[in-house]
Amino acid sequence: MNKLKKEELRNIKAGGLTGWAVAGIIAGITFLVGVFDGLARPFKCR
């Protein structure tokens, strides 16, 4: 087993989420909650 140097450790790219991916997931959840709320409790337009 080889030990990696600090520079080599910094260059490792893993499967992390980007900020845009997190924002997209949150937006999707918010949209689905809104659709479910609209179907479960429909309100008349005022």
C-alpha positions as CSV (number, residue, x, y, z in Angstrom):
1,M,0.0,0.0,0.0
2,N,1.4,3.4,-1.0
3,K,1.1,6.5,1.1
4,L,-0.1,9.6,-0.8
5,K,1.4,13.0,-0.5
6,K,-0.7,16.0,0.5
7,E,-0.8,17.3,-3.1
8,E,-2.0,13.9,-4.4
9,L,-4.7,13.8,-1.7
10,R,-6.0,17.2,-2.8
11,N,-6.3,16.1,-6.4
12,I,-8.7,13.2,-5.6
13,K,-12.1,13.8,-6.9
14,A,-15.0,12.0,-5.3
15,G,-18.7,11.7,-6.0
16,G,-19.9,14.7,-4.0
17,L,-22.9,16.9,-4.8
18,T,-22.6,20.3,-6.2
19,G,-24.5,23.3,-5.0
20,W,-26.7,23.2,-8.2
21,A,-27.6,19.6,-7.6
22,V,-28.6,20.3,-4.0
23,A,-30.7,23.3,-5.1
24,G,-32.4,21.1,-7.8
25,I,-33.3,18.4,-5.3
26,I,-34.7,21.0,-2.9
27,A,-36.7,22.6,-5.7
28,G,-38.1,19.3,-6.8
29,I,-39.2,18.4,-3.2
30,T,-40.8,21.8,-2.8
31,F,-42.7,21.4,-6.1
32,L,-44.0,17.9,-5.2
33,V,-45.1,19.1,-1.7
34,G,-46.9,22.0,-3.4
35,V,-48.7,19.7,-5.9
36,F,-49.7,17.3,-3.1
37,D,-51.0,20.2,-0.9
38,G,-53.0,21.6,-3.9
39,L,-54.6,18.2,-4.4
40,A,-55.3,17.5,-0.8
41,R,-56.6,21.0,0.2
42,P,-57.9,22.8,-2.8
43,F,-58.8,26.4,-2.1
44,K,-61.0,28.7,-4.2
45,C,-59.4,31.7,-5.9
46,R,-60.1,34.9,-4.0
